[in-house]
Amino acid sequence: MKDAYAVLTEKLGYAGSRRLTKVLKRLMDEEEVEIVTSLPCSVADLVRKLGKGEETINKRLDGLFSKGVVFMTSKGYQFARGITQLHDATGSDVRSDDIWGNELLDLWEDFGQAEWYPDRAKKAQSQEAPTWRIIPARKAVSEGTKLLPAEDLEVILNKATRFAVVHCPCRRVARRCDLPVEVCLQLNRAADYAITRGTSRELTREEAMKVLELSEEAGLIHSVPNRSEVAAVICNCCNDCCVLYYPLMKYGGLEKGVAKSRFQAKVDKVTCNGCQVCVERCPFGAIEMVKVPGEKKLKAEVDPEKCFGCGICAVKCKPWAIKLAEVRPPEHITV
C-alpha cells in the first residue's frame, strides 16, 4: 500500500517529491489525508470505508474545504484537480498566516524553485497552444479603438453577475516584489467559491473595475485563460512572482505559454520626451532607448517580437507617445 501522501503527490504529477510532501503534510494531518485519498466519495461511503462517525467526517471535510485542499463539485467534495489549483487556493488564504506564519508559503516556494517552475516551463515549450492570454490595459487603449468583447474589460465585467477579490497567491508565496497583492479578481462561480470559503472580499461591479485600474497603474498584467469567454478569473500578474510568467521568462517558453494580445505598443518618436518610464515599466523588456537623427534626447523604441501588447507602458506615458495598435486579427483569440 502506498503512503497516502505519496498517492496525492502522484495525482498532482510529482510522484515521490519530498518537497511537495512537506507542503501536503503542512496542509493535512494523517486523518485528513486518509479522507482526501478516498475522494470523490459520499459522506456515507466515507463513514463505511474509514470507520469514522458522520459528524467527524463532515467536520474534517469542512476544514479541508476551508483550507483550500478539497473543492465542492456536482459529485461532492474532490481533491484539487492540479498543482496550480492547490497552490492558488492555499497560497491566497491570508488567514493561514495566523496559524503557520510564512512556513506554508516558504514550503511552496521551495517546491516551486526546485521542481514546479522548471517543469512548468518545460511543459509550456512543448504545448500546441498557449493556455493563458493577455488582455490589454484599459487605460492604454485609445478612444475609438474597437475592442472585441473578449478583450474589453468593461464588457467582461458587465457580463458577470458576482465579483470578489482575493490576495494573489504568487506574490504571497514568492515575495520578490512590493506590487499590490489584493488584486486577484474572481467572477461568477469562482467568486461564489471564494466568498463561501471566506477568503475574499465581495465587490460591486464598480469596485471590481477599480481593482483593474489600480492594477494597471501599478504595472500588473491582465491575464486570463486562453478562451474567448472570460467567466471565472482575471489575474493581475507581475513577472517577478507569478507562477506563469516567472518560470517561463526564467527557463523559456513564454510565447508558448502566454498568447499576446491583439495589440502592440508603438512609439511616436516626435512626441516621446525620453523620460524612460516605459522602459522601467515594460514587464517583457521590449523597450529600449535609441538615438534618433536630429534629436538630442534618446527616444523609446519597441521591439515588436518582444512586445506582448499588455499596454502597461502606455498607461504611464505622460506625453501619450505610446499607443496600442491593432496588429492581429480577431481570430487570434481562441474560441
N, C-alpha and C positions, 0 to 999 in steps of 0.2 A: 504494500500500500504506500502510495506517495504521501509525503508530508503535505498537509492542507495548504500551507503557504506555497509549496512547490507547485501544487496544482494551479494556483492562481497566477504565479509568475509565468507558467507555461501558457495559460489562457491569454495573458497580456502580451505574449510574444517574446518573453525574455526568460525562458526556462533556465533555472539554476542561478539566476542573478542574485548574488549576495546583497548587492546594494538595494535592489527592488524589494527583496525580502525584508530588509530593515525598514523600508517605508511601510510595507504591509503590517509588520509587527507593531509599528507605532500606531497604526490606524485600528488594528483589531487584536483582541486577546484570543486565546485558543478556543474559547466557546463561540465567539463571534465568527472566527474564520471557519469553524466547522459548519455553522449555519450558511455562510456565504458560498462555500463549495458545494452545498446541496441545492442551490438555486439554479434555474427557476423551479419553484415548488410551492404548493399551497401551504398555508399555516397548518392545516390538519395533517398533511403529509409530513411536514417537518416534526410535528409532535410525535407521530408514529415512528418516524425514522430515527430521531435523535433521543427519544425517550424523555423529553422535557415538557413541562407544562405549557399550555397555550399562552398564559399570561407572560411567562418568561420569554417565549419565542417572540411575541408581539413587542415586548419591551425592548428586546435586542434588535429587532428589525427597525423599530422606530429610531433607536440610537444610531444604527448603521446608516439609515436614511439621512438623519441629521448631520452625520459626519461626511456625507457625500460618497459613501462606499457602495451603497445599493440605490437603485432607482426604481420608481413605480412605473410599470408598463401595463398594457392591456392584459398581460399574462401574470401580473403580480410583480413582486419585487424581483429584480435581477441585478447581478453584479455589473460593474462598469463594462461597457462594450469594447473599450480600448484604453490604452495608456493615457491618451490625451484627455478623455472624459474624466478619468480618475484624478489625474493631475489638476485639471481645472476646477473640479468640484471641491477637492480637499484643499487645494492651494489658495482658493479665493476666500475661504472662510476665516474671517478675522477673529471669530470667537475662539478658535483653537489656540490663539496666541496666549490666552489666559491660562490654558492647560499645559501647553508644551513650549511656550516661548518660540524661539526660532528653530527648535530641534527638527520638527517635521519639514520645514522649509529647507533646512540645511541638508537633510537626507534626500529630498527631491533634487536639489541642485547637484549633489554628489553623483546621484544616479544619472542625471541629465548629462553632465560633463563627460562622464566616463563611458556611458553606454548609449543613452537615448539620442542625444544630439547628433553624434556621428552617424548613428544608424538611420535617423530620420533623413539626413542629407543623402545618404546612400540610396535609400528607397525613392526619394524625390527624383534623383538623377535618372532612374530607370522607368518612372511612370509615364504613361502616354499623355496625360493632360494635367494641368495644374489643379490642385484641389481647393485653392483659395484664389480670390481675385481682389483687386484694389478698386475702391470707389473714390473718385476724385473729390478733393476738399471742396465743400460748397462755396467757400469764400474765394476760391481760385477760379471759379467758373464765371466767365464774362456774361454780363447781361445780354440776353438774346440768344445765347448758346442753347441749342436744342439737346436736352438730355433724354435718354431712354428711361423708362420707369425703373429699370433695374439698377440704374446708376444715379438716380435722383433721390437724395436723402429725404427731401420733403415728401415726395410721393411714397417712398418706402414707409415712413412713419405714419402717413395718412391711411395707409392700408392696414396697419397694425391696430390691435384692439387693447393691448395691455403692455406696459413698459416697466422695466426695472433696471437698476444699475447695481453691479457688483464690483468688488475690488479685483483688479487684474491679477490672476494667479502668477503670471510670468514675472511681473515686476516685483511681486511679493516674494517669490522664490529666489530670483536672481539678485535683486537689489544692486544692479550695476548702474542705475541712473536715478535721477531725482524727479522724473516726469510724473504727472498726475497718475494716481493708482485707481481711484474710484471712478472708472470711465468705461467699464465693460458693459455694453448695453444689451439687455435681454428683451426679446419681443415675444408676445403671444404665449405659447405653451412654455417656452423657456423662461419667460417672466413668471408664469404661474408656478413653475418648479422652484425658482429662486425665492419667491415670496413665501410659498408654503413652507419651504425649508428654513426660512428666517435668515437668509444670508444676503439679503438685498434691501434696497430702498425702492419702494414703488414710486413711479414718476408719472406725471401728466405728459401728454404729447409735447407740450411746450418745454417742459423741463428736460425731456429726452433730447430735444433739439439743442438745448443749451449745453448738454453734455458733449454733443458732437462739435459744437462751436468751440468749446473750451479745449477739446482735443486737438482741433486744427490749430488753434493759437499756440498750443504747447508744442506742436510739431509731431503729433502722432498720426499714424497712417490708418485710414478707414479700411478695414479688411473684412471680407465676408466669404462664406463658402462659394465655390465657383459654380453657381447656378443662377438662373435668371430671377428666381423668386427669393427675396430676402425675407425670411419669415421667422427666424429664431434669434440671431445674434449679429451685432455689429461690433467687432473688436476694434479697439483703437490702440495700435501697436507701435512699439519702438524697435529699433534694430539692435539694441544692447541686451535686451532681456527676453524678448518674445521667443517662444519655443518653435515658432515658424521661421521668422526672419533671421534670428541669431545663428542657428546651426547651418542654414542654407547659405548665409553670407560667409560663415567661417569655413565651411567644408565644401561649398559648391553646390549648385543645383537650384539657385534662386529662380531662374526663369522656368525651370521645370515644375517648381512647386507653387509659384505665385504668378497668376496672369496679370499682365499690365492692364491699366485702364485703357479706354479707347483714346485717351488723350496724351499729349506730350507737351512738356514745357518748352516755350520758345521765348527768346530774349530780343527785345527791341534795343539794339546797342546805342541808338541815339538817345533814348530815354534813360537807359541804365546809368546810375550815378557812381557805380563802382564800390558800393558800400560793403559787399561781400556777405551780407546777411544770408543770401540764398545758398552760398557755399557751405556755410555753417549749418543750415537747416536741412539740406538735402540728405535723406537717410541712405541714399544709394551711391553717393559720391559721383553724381552725374554732372556736376557743375564745376567749372574752373574759371579762373580769371585769365584773360588773354589780352595781348597788345592789339589795339586797333589802329590802323594807319590814320594819322592826323589827330589822334586823341592822346592827351597826356595821361589820363587815368586808364587803368586796366578795366576791361568790361567782362561781364559774365557771359559764359558760353555753355550751352547744354550739349552733352554727348547723347545723341538720340538712342544709342544702343544701351546705355546705362539707365536712361530715364524710364521710370515705371508709371509716370503720369499721375502721381498722387496729389500734386499741386501744393505740397507743403511749402515749397519755395515761394510760390506766388502769394501765399496768404500774408506774408510779412514784407512783401516788396512795396515800400512806400511810394516810389515813383510809378508803380504799376507797370514796370518794364517787362515783367514776365507774365505771360498769359498761356493758358492751356489751349492747345489747338487740336482739333479732332483729326486723328491720323489713322484710325482703324474703323472698319465698318460695323454696323450693328451686330452682324453675325459673330463678331469677336467674343461677345458674351454668350456663354454656353446656355442652351435651352434645356 
